[in-house]
Structure formats: C-alpha cells, structure tokens
Amino acid sequence: SLADKLDTLVSFFVAEMPPSGSKDPFALRRAALSAIELVTRNGIRLGLSAPLAIISGVLAGRLVGVRHRQIADTVIVAKAQAGYNIGESEVQAERDRALAHALSDEVKAEVLETFAKAEAKLLDFFADRLKVQQREAGVRHDLIDAVFALGGEDDLVRLLARVRALQSFITTEDGANLLAGYRRAANILKKEAVGDGVAPAPALAYTPEPAEAALSAALDRAEPAADTAIAREDFEAAMAALAQLRAPIDAFFESVTVNDADPAKRAARLALLMRVRDAVHRVADFSRIEG
C-alpha cells in the first residue's frame, strides 16, 4: 500500500541508508516510483509532506522509547554487575529517569532535527524519481524543477497539472517571448543586486513614460487574474493571464531606460521589473527553464 511504501522510505532515510549510485539493495527507487504511480494514476490529492511528517512522528516516538529503554538497561546491568540488589521498583525508577532524559528538550531537538533532514532528503528523492517517470512520458525535467523551485508544492497531482500547462505554454510564441522578457528583467535585477522579495510600490515623483505606465497597468490586470486562476487550479488560465504581459514588456524594454540617471526613476523601474519577475513566479521559477 501507499502507507507501507512511505513508511519504508522514511525508515531507510532516517537510518541514512538511501540509494547510492547504482546501489539500491532495498529497491527504494522502485518503492518511490510505485508510490508516485499510485498517487498520480488515481488522482490522489495528497501533499507528501503531511504523511511523511506523520510517519516521522510515529518513528521518532519509537526511537525515543527504544533509546530510553537502552539507557535504563545499561544502568541496571552496570548496577547488577557492581553487586547492587536490583528490585522491580529500582528497575522502574531507572526506566523513569531514562525516559525523562529521553524526553528532554535537548534529545527531542536532536530527534526532530534528524527526522527533518531525512524528510527534506526524501522529498528531493521523490522529485528526482518524478523527473525520471515524467521524462519517459515526454515531460521536460527543467519544468519540473521550475515548479518545485517555488517551494511548498508537494501535491503531485497539482504539480504535474502545473508542469503540463507550463510545457504547453512555453512552446508557444507568447510563452517563448515572455520567457525572453523575464530573463531580461531578471538579468537586470541580478546586475543591480536586487534580490528576491516583494516589489516595493514607490510613489512616483515623475510622470512615467507611456510604455512604463502601460506595463504597470498590465501587471495590475495580470497579477489578480493569475492569482484567481491558480487558486482554482486552472493553470492554463494563469498562463494566459501572464501572456498578456508579453507586449507591454517588449515595449517597455524598447523605449524605457531602466538605469536612468534620476534615482527616483531608476528605483521605480527596478520595482516594476521586480513585479514582472514576481508575477511570473506565481506559476513557476522561469530561471530554472533551459533553452
């Protein structure tokens, strides 16, 4: 079952026994592919993070229990070997003390860190297996990367719907031109050392050029339209909304100087390019797209 496969995968990753190179003695790659196939074939709406966290929690509880028994038994054996008369009450007392230690904040933090690292590695492992599976189905691996890079997307059914819509869009003229415009905007922002984040909305102290105002107005329309489409998981409509930015972006770069000598103009235009980048990132991280 799906639960059994996930339980097996979590257990081996926590034990730091993932597949390595050509070695996969416990067929974990096959287990992951089988889990992916079960989810996608049956359209199971399941974020992988939630069940992995539940399984990790159960296993962490077992680990703490085993650890406290081991500590207690070590102390009990040592006392017995030293000649102490260990009665039932003393055994229970030692186990209680060991359990208190096992449940200490320090130990819990250590256990949680171990499982958190294993979960992160396992999600990356699922992403790699998904690429293998989808490559055989004709889906580009870089587009899967572009969607995964957004973070927080672990519903495989929704992720693949987004990837397929992106693959259909990026092969169109609008898609190719939007990608080119995005790259130009992203390169300028990178050159100017403008990092990720929400674009500021400075009050303009000047009258914007027509192409500048047109791009701002196009973003005002495209951003909410894309958000609404994404919320209802209509990724084709989200792409169509973003496609409306193609012509305004082209016109902006043709007639507007971003790195203007006027600091106010430069700041406002960089903020506009941040909006372009952030609008596109609503559907995928276009910087991960090859070609």
Phi and psi in degrees as a GROMACS rama.xvg file:
@    title "Ramachandran Plot"
@    xaxis  label "Phi"
@    yaxis  label "Psi"
@TYPE xy
-61.4314  -43.4479  LEU-2
-60.9871  -41.4861  ALA-3
-63.3094  -41.7556  ASP-4
-65.3719  -42.889  LYS-5
-65.7253  -40.0255  LEU-6
-60.9151  -44.1492  ASP-7
-62.4383  -45.3442  THR-8
-64.0288  -45.0474  LEU-9
-60.6852  -44.5031  VAL-10
-58.3113  -46.2114  SER-11
-71.7934  -34.1675  PHE-12
-72.629  -35.1127  PHE-13
-64.8807  -37.5822  VAL-14
-77.8467  3.79596  ALA-15
56.7006  47.8383  GLU-16
-127.296  50.6883  MET-17
-76.2652  167.693  PRO-18
-61.2152  149.861  PRO-19
-139.482  118.377  SER-20
58.3665  -126.946  GLY-21
-86.4177  -2.77881  SER-22
-91.7165  122.543  LYS-23
-150.336  65.9301  ASP-24
-63.0274  -22.5606  PRO-25
-104.824  13.4558  PHE-26
53.6762  43.9758  ALA-27
-72.6684  -32.6112  LEU-28
-63.1637  -42.5953  ARG-29
-64.5323  -39.1599  ARG-30
-63.5221  -41.3693  ALA-31
-66.6077  -44.3966  ALA-32
-61.8227  -38.9942  LEU-33
-64.9376  -40.5377  SER-34
-64.6132  -43.1405  ALA-35
-61.7071  -43.2641  ILE-36
-62.4208  -42.4254  GLU-37
-59.8949  -44.6314  LEU-38
-68.5421  -49.7803  VAL-39
-74.2705  -38.9248  THR-40
-64.9296  -36.725  ARG-41
-95.7988  3.09431  ASN-42
59.9072  37.7851  GLY-43
-75.4458  117.778  ILE-44
-83.0777  93.0415  ARG-45
-142.048  117.693  LEU-46
-75.8832  125.865  GLY-47
-64.3442  -29.4151  LEU-48
-60.5331  -38.9256  SER-49
-64.4008  -54.8101  ALA-50
-64.6659  -34.1978  PRO-51
-64.0286  -38.7653  LEU-52
-66.8676  -39.4359  ALA-53
-64.3929  -47.5401  ILE-54
-62.2044  -41.4186  ILE-55
-61.2428  -40.0274  SER-56
-62.3677  -42.9724  GLY-57
-63.8093  -46.2371  VAL-58
-66.1434  -35.9429  LEU-59
-64.0297  -39.8444  ALA-60
-62.1322  -41.5372  GLY-61
-63.6593  -41.4069  ARG-62
-61.8161  -43.9072  LEU-63
-62.4893  -42.2583  VAL-64
-62.7217  -44.8435  GLY-65
-63.6265  -41.6741  VAL-66
-62.9725  -42.7242  ARG-67
-69.9619  -33.6247  HIS-68
-67.3026  -39.0833  ARG-69
-64.1524  -42.865  GLN-70
-62.2317  -46.9113  ILE-71
-62.255  -45.2516  ALA-72
-64.4682  -35.703  ASP-73
-62.9532  -43.7009  THR-74
-66.1692  -43.2595  VAL-75
-62.5693  -44.9906  ILE-76
-62.8576  -42.6203  VAL-77
-62.1384  -42.0215  ALA-78
-66.2464  -41.1495  LYS-79
-63.1394  -40.7753  ALA-80
-67.6849  -26.3827  GLN-81
-83.8599  -1.00339  ALA-82
99.6218  4.18346  GLY-83
-71.2814  145.979  TYR-84
-88.8807  103.498  ASN-85
-94.4625  109.12  ILE-86
-93.4689  177.166  GLY-87
-60.6534  -40.25  GLU-88
-65.2486  -37.2723  SER-89
-68.8293  -39.0391  GLU-90
-60.1664  -46.4094  VAL-91
-64.3094  -38.6686  GLN-92
-62.8515  -42.5739  ALA-93
-64.0133  -40.3218  GLU-94
-66.1469  -37.5604  ARG-95
-64.6479  -42.1139  ASP-96
-64.9135  -40.9418  ARG-97
-65.4564  -38.9134  ALA-98
-64.8787  -40.6342  LEU-99
-59.8609  -40.4342  ALA-100
-67.4137  -42.8714  HIS-101
-63.2426  -27.7651  ALA-102
-95.089  8.01938  LEU-103
-65.5049  157.189  SER-104
-58.8767  -37.5411  ASP-105
-63.7824  -46.1651  GLU-106
-68.797  -42.4742  VAL-107
-60.6348  -40.883  LYS-108
-63.0817  -39.5986  ALA-109
-64.6231  -44.786  GLU-110
-64.8045  -45.1367  VAL-111
-62.4915  -39.1952  LEU-112
-64.3446  -41.684  GLU-113
-59.3511  -46.0804  THR-114
-73.7472  -34.6496  PHE-115
-63.0977  -41.9119  ALA-116
-64.4334  -40.8793  LYS-117
-64.5971  -41.5735  ALA-118
-62.0326  -44.3574  GLU-119
-61.9431  -43.78  ALA-120
-65.5219  -36.014  LYS-121
-69.8165  -38.0367  LEU-122
-64.0442  -40.0623  LEU-123
-62.767  -38.3874  ASP-124
-63.0617  -43.6244  PHE-125
-62.0662  -39.5921  PHE-126
-61.3352  -43.3485  ALA-127
-63.843  -42.5457  ASP-128
-65.7738  -37.0461  ARG-129
-63.8244  -39.7916  LEU-130
-61.84  -42.6089  LYS-131
-60.4457  -47.4137  VAL-132
-63.4066  -45.2615  GLN-133
-76.5295  -26.9322  GLN-134
-59.9811  -39.5293  ARG-135
-67.326  -22.9115  GLU-136
-92.7026  4.99835  ALA-137
88.6179  15.0524  GLY-138
-95.6366  134.267  VAL-139
-72.0596  133.639  ARG-140
-68.2657  -31.0252  HIS-141
-68.2399  -27.4509  ASP-142
-73.8413  -34.2901  LEU-143
-63.6601  -42.4353  ILE-144
-59.5718  -41.7837  ASP-145
-62.4609  -36.2714  ALA-146
-78.8408  -43.8654  VAL-147
-59.0446  -34.2946  PHE-148
-64.1703  -18.9907  ALA-149
-65.7797  -27.6526  LEU-150
80.8375  150.552  GLY-151
77.4824  3.66411  GLY-152
-106.805  99.1329  GLU-153
-126  10.5672  ASP-154
-85.7079  105.316  ASP-155
-64.106  -34.7566  LEU-156
-64.9195  -47.1389  VAL-157
-67.6225  -39.6  ARG-158
-60.6926  -45.3094  LEU-159
-68.7816  -33.4001  LEU-160
-63.2625  -40.26  ALA-161
-67.1414  -42.3861  ARG-162
-64.0722  -43.0905  VAL-163
-66.2645  -38.9301  ARG-164
-64.6494  -39.678  ALA-165
-65.0133  -41.4795  LEU-166
-64.7352  -39.2827  GLN-167
-65.8565  -40.5858  SER-168
-71.2697  -43.0125  PHE-169
-68.8924  -18.3181  ILE-170
-87.9125  -5.03151  THR-171
-86.539  166.528  THR-172
-63.3813  -42.556  GLU-173
-60.7616  -42.5866  ASP-174
-64.4877  -45.0128  GLY-175
-63.6205  -40.7042  ALA-176
-71.9842  -36.4481  ASN-177
-65.4103  -39.4184  LEU-178
-61.3326  -42.2429  LEU-179
-63.646  -42.9452  ALA-180
-64.7844  -40.8241  GLY-181
-60.1342  -46.4393  TYR-182
-62.6137  -38.4484  ARG-183
-65.0993  -43.8584  ARG-184
-63.4191  -45.3913  ALA-185
-63.9148  -37.7891  ALA-186
-66.0615  -39.8957  ASN-187
-64.3316  -44.6662  ILE-188
-62.7697  -39.2169  LEU-189
-65.9093  -42.5242  LYS-190
-63.2801  -36.2517  LYS-191
-87.6839  7.02566  GLU-192
58.5338  39.5683  ALA-193
-94.9844  113.646  VAL-194
-81.7795  -171.077  GLY-195
-72.4258  163.841  ASP-196
139.768  176.035  GLY-197
-78.3832  130.59  VAL-198
-66.0401  132.122  ALA-199
-70.0711  160.993  PRO-200
-122.74  76.052  ALA-201
-67.4103  144.505  PRO-202
-71.3527  123.86  ALA-203
-70.447  129.298  LEU-204
-99.8369  17.1871  ALA-205
-150.455  166.509  TYR-206
-86.3742  117.809  THR-207
-66.8567  152.142  PRO-208
-68.3414  155.368  GLU-209
-53.2341  -44.7417  PRO-210
-67.4832  -31.3138  ALA-211
-67.6979  -46.9783  GLU-212
-65.4091  -36.9723  ALA-213
-66.1155  -39.6987  ALA-214
-66.9293  -40.4006  LEU-215
-61.6755  -43.0576  SER-216
-66.3027  -38.4925  ALA-217
-64.4204  -38.8938  ALA-218
-66.002  -38.1168  LEU-219
-59.4418  -31.8661  ASP-220
-85.2035  -42.4041  ARG-221
-71.9828  -38.7958  ALA-222
-59.9667  -54.7746  GLU-223
-66.6439  -32.8758  PRO-224
-65.0345  -42.2285  ALA-225
-66.0973  -41.836  ALA-226
-60.8566  -44.0324  ASP-227
-63.2824  -43.5013  THR-228
-65.0623  -41.6518  ALA-229
-64.8339  -39.3518  ILE-230
-60.8162  -33.2326  ALA-231
-97.3591  10.784  ARG-232
61.0224  32.8759  GLU-233
-100.024  81.8755  ASP-234
-73.0468  -26.4214  PHE-235
-63.1118  -42.0043  GLU-236
-67.0086  -35.3905  ALA-237
-63.5337  -42.7891  ALA-238
-63.8835  -40.2223  MET-239
-63.1571  -38.3917  ALA-240
-63.7166  -42.4933  ALA-241
-70.1003  -29.154  LEU-242
-61.3797  -24.5755  ALA-243
-67.7202  -12.0917  GLN-244
-82.9602  -14.3694  LEU-245
-55.2575  -57.0566  ARG-246
-64.7428  -45.5613  ALA-247
-60.574  -36.2673  PRO-248
-65.5499  -45.3019  ILE-249
-59.113  -45.6062  ASP-250
-64.5708  -38.1237  ALA-251
-60.3761  -48.8908  PHE-252
-70.0486  -25.4442  PHE-253
-74.5533  -31.1084  GLU-254
-125.234  -4.0731  SER-255
-116.829  133.808  VAL-256
-91.3889  112.187  THR-257
-69.5507  -50.8895  VAL-258
-84.1417  62.7394  ASN-259
-73.015  153.526  ASP-260
-65.9443  -25.8464  ALA-261
-78.3794  115.92  ASP-262
-57.5441  -34.2432  PRO-263
-66.8852  -42.4358  ALA-264
-66.5191  -43.4935  LYS-265
-59.866  -46.1087  ARG-266
-63.3749  -43.1608  ALA-267
-66.2514  -38.0467  ALA-268
-74.9447  -34.6153  ARG-269
-65.3313  -38.2985  LEU-270
-63.4745  -35.696  ALA-271
-66.4877  -40.3009  LEU-272
-67.7674  -33.1808  LEU-273
-62.1354  -38.4962  MET-274
-64.7334  -38.7983  ARG-275
-60.9532  -49.4822  VAL-276
-60.2586  -45.7532  ARG-277
-68.3695  -33.7729  ASP-278
-63.8746  -44.5089  ALA-279
-66.2774  -36.2255  VAL-280
-68.676  -6.24761  HIS-281
-64.118  -29.3418  ARG-282
-107.19  -30.5015  VAL-283
-172.515  158.256  ALA-284
-85.794  97.2935  ASP-285
-65.2724  -15.6999  PHE-286
-67.9553  -17.6861  SER-287
-87.7101  -5.82969  ARG-288
-82.7272  130.024  ILE-289
-88.7141  165.77  GLU-290
